[in-house]
């Protein structure tokens, strides 16, 4: 009897996960109006030679289009440069500390321009960050570990 309950529970969890992933994939397609398979050959190219579209199915930074579809803070649909989205990449530990200090000063939020598909005309602002941060300590570790 226990085996049957365990199998049923496993089946319910598996169905839930598959359903959730399917709904998420459909949602990504709906939100990214330029739904593509994610390969560079599928991206549109603007008059400036830049690729643009959704990066939803890109498996690496190199596969992403130059301009990635995004929704600005006021709901405007546009594109952000993948370099802007990624942000500055520190080359030394000192640069990493300076970058983190800068982000801390701004509440973990940074703003980048939102462009038309031409990659030149700024049409809004896209915000990155702002989620809740929690410092990791031994006390946090105890709080988040399951009760035994």
N, C-alpha and C positions, 0 to 999 in steps of 0.2 A: 504494500500500500504506500509506503514511503517513497519508493522508486517512482510510482505513478505520479505522486504529488510533485516530486522533484522534476520529472519530465514535463509535466503540465506547466510548472512555474518557468522552466527553461524556455518552453515554447512561447509562453506569453511574453516573456522578456525579449525573445528574439523577434517576435512579430512587432512589438512596440518599437524596438530599435530600427527595424527595417522600415516601418511606417514613418518614423521620425526622420530618418535619412532621406526617404523619398520625398516627403513634404518639404524638407529643407532644400533639396535639389530643385524641386519645382519652384520654390520661393526664390531661389537664386536666379533662376531663369526669368521669373516675372520681374524681379527688381532690376536685373541687368538687362535692359531693353535690347542690347546687342548680344543676344545669347549665342555663344560660339563654343566650339569644342576646345578651345584654348591653345591651338597650335598657331604659330606665327603666320602661317599661310592663310589662315582664316580671318585675320584682322583686316579691317579696312585701312586704306592709306589716304591721308589728307593731302591737300595741295602743297604742304611743306615737307612731304615725304615721311611723316610720322605715322606709325601704326596706332590705331585706337580701337577700343572695345572693352569687353569684359575680361578680367583676369581670373574669373572664377575657377577655371579648370587648368590654369597654368600650373605646372609642377615645379617650376623654378623661376627665379628672378629673370633669367635670360629669356624665358618664354613669354613673359608678360609683354603686353603692348606698351609703347612709349607713353600713351595717354590712357589711363584706366578710368572707366565709367564710375561716377560717384554722384552722390546727392548732397548738395550744399546745406548749410545750416538753416536756410530759409526754404528748403525744398526744391531749389533750382537743380535741374539735372544737367550735368556737365562732365568734365574730365579733369583728372589730376595727373601731373607727371609722376611716373613711377619713382623717379629719384626723390621727388618731394615727399611722396608717401613713405618711402623708406627712411628718409631723414638723414642727417649727418652720421657718418660712420667714424667713430674715433679710431685713431691709429696707435695711440699710446694709452697707458693707464691714466695718465694725467688728463688727456683729452676726454676720456670716459668719465672721470670724476667731474670735470667742468661741465660736460653735457648733462649729467644727472643732476648737478646743482642747479643748472639753468631750468631743467624740467621741474625740479622741486619748487623753484621760485614761482613758476607759472601754474602750479597745481597739477602738474603732469600733463598739461594741455599745450598743444601747439597748433597753429593755424597755417594752412597752405592755400594758395589761390586755386579757384575752380575756373576752368577754361571752357570755351567753346571747342568744338572738335578741331579747329585750326591750331590750337595750342598757343595762340597769341592773345586772343581776346579774353580778358578776365571778366567773368560773369557772376562771381560770388566767392564764397569762402567755405573751406572744408576744415572741420575740426578733427584732430586726432588726439585720443587720450581722454582723460577725465574720469576714468573708471575708479572704483574704490581700491585703494592700496592698503595692504596690511603688512606690517613688519613681521618677519619670520623670527621667532624666538623659540626657546625650548617650551615656554608657556603656550605659545600658539600651537606647537607640535602636539602638546597634550590635549588642548582644546579640540583639535580637529581629528584626533585619532579615535576610531570607533571604540565604544565601551566594551569592556570584556566581561 
